[in-house]
Amino acid sequence: MTDHLSMQWTNALSTRPSLEGAVTEVVATIQQSLSHPPDLGIVFISSAYASDYTRLVPLILEKLPLSVLIGCGGAGIIGQRGQEQAQELENNPALSLSVGYLPDVTLQPFLLNAESLPDLDSSPETWHQLLGVSPQQRPHFILLADAFSTRINDLLEGLDFAYPDSIKVGGLTSSSMTGVPSALFYYTTGDQGSGLYHQGTVGLALSGNIEVEAIVAQGCRPIGQPYQVVQGERNIILELSQDGNIRPPLDVLRNLIETLNESDRQLAQHSLFIGIVRDEFQLELQAGDFLIRNLLGVDPRLGAIAIGDRVRPGQRIQFHLRDAQTSAEDLELLLQNYLSSSNLSTSIKGALMFACLGRGQNLYGTANFDSERFSHYFPGVSLGGFFCNGEIGPVGKQTFLHGYTSAFALFRQPG
């Protein structure tokens, strides 16, 4: 493949205290790394620069002309300096800019607010018109959203309905400083609405000569056995069944905890979750087959439990635990599985990482854990990203908003 048709990605990171200095540094690094001017920029910026957020887009475009630029603010920023190992900067000023030279790729950025979203009973064509993207283009989506004003679950459900074969991955904005509003950045050539936004969703549809794949590491391990929901209302599980034996879920949980070793019993005090099986026809369950949701509370009178999602009779669930070792093993397994199931790993040109604020040093006690694991399996692949208030990625054939997760978007050229 000739050079002018080869996709190129790179990321640059700066921790300079002034925004001008940080932008100058990342642009200089990018210009030295690419042999062609980039088409797309995706920027992540820490709250330390909040007073200068309005200046970010003009500063970047002044030094690095781009057709499309999207991004957001984050409480922690992920990026790398040249060929160095990627860093996860959770408390320091940081600017991370990922750019791509993307020949024969169509870029369709969009800016949505909650009021503009179609009703969930609207036709797929309504969504196609809203975004200006046809499903025949086989688009994939990057989504960056404000955590409080997006109707994000409605958006994900609508996109899955309208574009069932598309990957959707991204995260919700975050801030490390009290009182700093969400920051979303949006620019496309000729759009007078470009600039800084504090509400809604900025997104990007990529189609044509590009493939986007996702790895979603939820960081939990199952305990006990799967159960089937017999009776439930909204997000409350009232009865569970195993081998025809119907019991209140709280009884099931109490008996399960008695079978655990001491360390797992301690872990269950604060790190107990529910895994919902996404494929009802799958018999052998493995990591990645569950959608992990919070256990919100119990009702001792009814023996019921409340979880962070709607439930329906017939669903299978299994209790899960999360700790640093489990999260590490889960990520390792998913990365290994991707490499073993794909012969295309060497064609990965770039990646984005959307990590929960509850991971990083808070979980592992050490910096750069998830990004180092990724780089171990994908050496030389540029990585940018941020720490989110919620992570967007697929489990099975559906897209969900997650917590405590690291979701990766991998970009490669077909063929």
C-alpha positions in Angstrom: 0.0 0.0 0.0 1.5 3.3 -1.0 2.3 5.9 1.7 -0.3 8.4 0.7 -3.0 5.8 1.1 -1.8 4.5 4.5 -3.6 5.6 7.6 -1.5 7.3 10.2 -2.3 8.0 13.9 -0.2 9.7 16.5 -0.7 11.2 20.0 1.2 13.9 21.8 1.0 14.8 25.5 2.1 18.0 27.3 2.1 18.9 31.0 3.3 22.5 30.5 1.4 24.9 32.9 0.4 27.4 30.2 -2.1 26.4 27.6 -0.1 28.1 24.8 3.0 26.2 25.9 1.1 22.9 26.0 -0.5 23.4 22.6 2.8 24.4 21.0 4.5 21.3 22.4 1.9 18.8 21.2 1.6 20.3 17.8 5.4 20.3 17.3 5.5 16.6 18.3 2.7 15.8 15.9 4.2 17.6 13.0 7.4 15.6 13.5 5.5 12.3 13.7 3.3 12.4 10.6 4.3 12.5 6.9 0.9 14.0 5.9 -1.2 16.7 7.4 -3.9 15.2 9.7 -7.6 15.3 9.0 -8.9 14.6 12.5 -8.0 15.7 16.0 -9.4 14.3 19.3 -8.3 16.4 22.3 -8.5 15.7 26.1 -7.6 18.4 28.5 -7.4 18.5 32.3 -9.4 20.9 34.6 -6.2 22.8 35.5 -6.7 24.7 32.2 -10.4 25.4 32.8 -10.0 29.2 32.7 -8.6 28.9 29.2 -11.1 26.4 27.8 -12.6 28.9 25.4 -9.1 29.4 23.8 -8.3 25.8 23.2 -9.9 25.2 19.8 -8.6 28.4 18.2 -5.1 27.8 19.5 -4.9 24.3 18.1 -6.4 25.3 14.7 -4.0 28.2 14.4 -1.0 25.9 14.6 -2.5 22.7 13.1 -5.3 23.0 10.5 -7.8 20.2 10.9 -11.0 19.3 9.1 -12.6 18.0 12.3 -11.7 18.5 16.0 -13.7 17.1 18.9 -12.8 16.6 22.6 -13.6 17.1 26.2 -12.3 18.0 29.6 -11.3 15.3 32.1 -10.2 14.8 35.7 -7.4 12.7 34.4 -5.7 12.6 31.0 -4.0 9.8 29.0 -1.4 10.3 26.4 2.2 9.9 25.4 5.3 11.8 24.6 6.6 10.7 21.2 7.7 7.0 21.4 7.5 7.0 25.2 5.2 4.8 27.2 1.6 6.2 27.6 1.0 8.0 30.8 -2.2 8.3 33.0 -2.0 11.8 34.5 -4.8 11.8 37.1 -4.0 15.0 39.1 -1.6 17.1 37.0 -2.2 19.6 34.2 -2.2 17.7 31.0 -3.2 18.1 27.3 -3.5 15.1 25.1 -4.1 15.4 21.3 -4.6 12.4 19.1 -4.7 13.0 15.4 -5.2 10.9 12.3 -4.3 11.1 8.6 -7.3 9.1 7.2 -7.3 8.7 3.5 -10.7 7.7 2.0 -12.4 8.0 5.4 -15.6 10.1 5.7 -15.8 12.1 9.0 -19.2 13.3 10.1 -19.0 15.2 13.4 -22.2 16.0 15.2 -23.4 18.0 18.2 -26.6 16.9 20.0 -28.5 18.1 23.0 -31.1 16.2 24.9 -34.0 18.0 23.4 -32.9 17.1 19.8 -33.0 13.4 20.4 -35.9 11.5 18.7 -38.4 9.6 20.8 -37.4 5.9 21.2 -40.4 4.9 19.1 -39.1 6.9 16.2 -38.0 5.2 13.0 -34.3 4.5 12.2 -34.6 7.0 9.4 -35.3 9.8 11.9 -31.9 9.0 13.5 -30.2 8.8 10.1 -31.5 12.3 9.2 -30.5 13.7 12.6 -26.9 12.6 12.2 -26.6 12.9 8.5 -25.2 9.4 8.2 -26.7 6.4 6.3 -26.3 2.9 7.8 -25.1 1.8 4.3 -21.9 3.8 5.0 -21.2 1.3 7.8 -20.2 4.1 10.3 -18.6 3.7 13.7 -19.1 6.2 16.5 -16.9 8.1 19.0 -19.1 9.7 21.7 -18.2 12.3 24.3 -21.0 13.5 26.5 -21.8 15.7 29.5 -22.6 13.5 32.4 -25.8 15.3 33.4 -27.6 16.7 30.4 -27.5 14.1 27.6 -30.2 11.4 28.1 -27.2 9.2 27.3 -29.1 5.8 27.7 -31.7 7.0 25.2 -29.0 8.1 22.8 -27.2 4.7 23.0 -30.5 2.8 22.6 -31.4 4.9 19.6 -28.0 4.6 17.9 -28.1 0.8 18.4 -31.6 0.7 16.8 -30.6 2.9 13.9 -27.1 1.5 13.4 -27.1 -2.1 14.7 -23.8 -3.1 13.1 -21.8 -0.1 14.3 -19.4 0.2 17.2 -20.1 3.0 19.7 -17.4 3.9 22.2 -16.6 6.9 24.4 -17.1 8.4 27.8 -18.7 11.1 30.0 -16.9 14.2 30.8 -15.3 14.7 34.3 -13.5 17.3 36.3 -11.1 17.3 39.2 -12.1 20.7 40.4 -15.4 21.6 42.2 -17.5 24.1 40.3 -15.8 23.6 36.9 -18.6 22.7 34.4 -18.3 20.0 31.8 -16.3 20.9 28.7 -17.0 19.6 25.2 -15.1 20.8 22.2 -16.4 20.7 18.6 -15.1 22.0 15.3 -15.7 21.2 11.7 -14.8 23.2 8.7 -17.5 25.8 7.8 -19.7 25.2 10.9 -20.4 28.5 12.7 -21.4 26.6 15.8 -17.8 25.4 16.5 -16.3 26.0 19.9 -16.8 25.2 23.6 -20.0 23.6 25.0 -21.1 22.6 28.5 -24.0 20.4 27.7 -25.0 17.6 25.3 -23.0 15.2 23.3 -20.2 15.7 20.7 -19.7 12.8 18.5 -18.0 11.6 15.3 -19.1 9.0 12.8 -16.2 7.4 10.9 -16.9 5.5 7.7 -15.1 4.3 4.6 -11.5 3.1 4.7 -11.5 2.4 8.5 -12.5 -0.2 11.0 -13.2 0.6 14.7 -13.1 -2.2 17.2 -13.8 -2.1 21.0 -12.4 -3.8 24.1 -14.4 -3.3 27.2 -12.8 -4.4 30.5 -15.4 -4.4 33.3 -13.0 -5.8 35.9 -15.1 -8.2 37.8 -15.1 -12.0 38.5 -18.2 -14.1 39.0 -18.9 -15.9 42.3 -21.4 -18.7 42.9 -23.6 -19.8 40.1 -25.9 -18.2 37.6 -29.6 -17.7 38.6 -32.7 -16.8 36.6 -34.9 -13.9 37.4 -38.4 -15.3 38.1 -40.0 -12.0 39.3 -38.9 -8.4 39.1 -40.2 -4.9 38.9 -38.3 -2.1 37.2 -34.8 -2.5 38.8 -35.9 -4.7 41.7 -35.3 -8.4 41.7 -38.0 -10.2 43.8 -37.4 -13.9 43.1 -34.5 -16.0 41.6 -34.5 -19.6 40.5 -31.8 -22.3 40.1 -32.7 -25.8 39.1 -36.4 -25.1 39.7 -35.7 -23.9 43.3 -37.3 -20.4 43.7 -35.9 -18.2 46.5 -35.7 -14.5 47.4 -32.5 -13.0 46.1 -31.4 -11.8 49.5 -31.5 -15.4 50.8 -29.4 -16.5 47.8 -26.9 -13.8 48.5 -26.6 -14.5 52.2 -26.0 -18.2 51.6 -23.5 -17.4 48.9 -21.5 -15.1 51.1 -21.2 -17.9 53.7 -19.5 -20.1 51.2 -16.8 -17.5 50.4 -13.3 -17.4 51.9 -12.5 -14.6 54.4 -10.9 -12.2 51.9 -13.9 -12.5 49.5 -16.3 -12.0 52.4 -14.5 -8.7 53.2 -14.6 -7.7 49.5 -18.3 -8.4 49.4 -18.8 -5.7 52.0 -18.0 -2.9 49.5 -17.3 -4.4 46.1 -20.2 -6.6 45.3 -21.9 -6.3 41.9 -24.5 -8.0 39.7 -23.7 -9.4 36.2 -26.5 -9.7 33.7 -26.0 -12.2 31.0 -26.5 -10.5 27.6 -26.9 -13.5 25.4 -29.8 -15.7 26.7 -28.8 -18.5 24.3 -25.2 -18.8 25.4 -24.6 -21.8 27.7 -20.9 -21.4 28.6 -20.3 -18.1 30.2 -17.0 -16.3 30.2 -15.5 -12.8 31.0 -17.2 -10.3 28.8 -20.5 -12.1 28.6 -22.0 -10.1 31.5 -23.1 -6.5 31.8 -21.9 -5.5 35.3 -24.3 -3.3 37.3 -24.2 -1.9 40.8 -26.1 -3.5 43.7 -28.0 -0.5 45.0 -29.7 -1.9 48.1 -31.8 -4.6 49.7 -35.2 -4.9 51.3 -35.0 -7.4 54.2 -38.8 -7.5 54.5 -39.3 -8.8 51.0 -35.8 -10.4 50.5 -35.5 -8.3 47.4 -32.4 -6.5 45.9 -32.2 -3.4 43.8 -29.7 -3.1 41.0 -28.6 -0.3 38.7 -30.5 -1.5 35.7 -34.0 -2.7 34.7 -34.7 -6.4 35.1 -37.2 -8.7 33.5 -38.2 -12.3 34.1 -36.1 -14.8 32.3 -32.9 -12.9 32.5 -29.9 -14.8 34.0 -27.7 -13.0 36.6 -24.7 -13.8 38.6 -23.1 -12.1 41.6 -19.6 -10.6 41.0 -16.7 -9.2 43.0 -14.2 -6.5 41.9 -10.7 -5.8 43.2 -7.4 -4.7 41.8 -6.2 -8.2 41.0 -9.5 -9.2 39.4 -9.5 -6.0 37.2 -5.9 -6.7 36.2 -6.7 -10.3 35.2 -9.9 -9.3 33.4 -8.1 -6.7 31.3 -5.2 -9.1 30.6 -7.6 -11.9 29.5 -9.6 -9.6 27.1 -6.4 -8.3 25.5 -5.1 -11.8 25.1 -8.4 -13.0 23.6 -8.5 -10.1 21.1 -5.0 -11.0 19.9 -5.7 -14.7 19.7 -9.0 -14.2 17.8 -7.7 -11.7 15.4 -4.8 -11.8 12.9 -5.2 -8.1 12.4 -3.6 -6.8 15.5 -0.5 -5.6 13.6 -2.7 -3.3 11.5 -3.9 -1.3 14.5 -2.8 2.3 13.9 -4.1 4.1 16.9 -6.3 3.8 20.0 -8.3 5.7 22.5 -8.8 4.7 26.2 -11.8 5.7 28.3 -11.1 4.8 31.9 -13.3 5.1 35.0 -12.3 7.6 37.7 -12.5 4.6 40.0 -9.6 2.8 38.2 -6.1 4.1 37.9 -4.2 4.7 41.1 -7.4 4.6 43.1 -7.8 0.9 42.2 -4.3 -0.4 41.6 -2.2 1.8 43.9 0.2 2.5 41.0 0.0 4.8 38.0 -0.4 3.8 34.3 -1.5 0.3 34.9 -4.2 -0.1 32.2 -2.3 1.9 29.6 0.9 -0.2 30.3 -1.0 -3.4 29.8 -2.5 -2.1 26.6 0.9 -1.0 25.3 2.4 -4.4 26.2 0.0 -6.1 23.8 0.0 -3.3 21.2 3.6 -2.0 21.2 4.0 1.2 19.1 0.3 2.0 18.9 -0.4 5.6 19.9 -2.8 5.9 22.8 -4.8 8.9 24.0 -7.8 9.2 26.3 -9.2 10.4 29.6 -10.7 9.4 33.0 -14.5 9.4 32.7 -17.7 9.7 34.8 -19.0 6.8 32.8 -17.7 4.7 30.0 -19.5 3.8 26.7 -18.9 0.5 25.0 -20.5 -2.6 23.7 -21.3 -5.8 25.6 -22.4 -8.4 23.0 -24.4 -6.6 20.4 -25.7 -3.8 22.6 -24.0 -0.6 23.7 -24.1 0.4 27.4 -23.0 3.1 29.8 -20.6 1.4 32.3 -18.8 2.2 35.5 -15.5 1.1 36.9 -14.5 0.1 33.3 -11.8 0.7 30.8 -13.1 0.9 27.2 -10.7 1.0 24.3 -11.4 2.0 20.7 -9.0 0.5 18.2 -8.5 2.0 14.8 -7.2 0.1 11.8 -7.3 0.1 8.0 -9.3 -2.7 6.4 -7.5 -5.4 4.5 
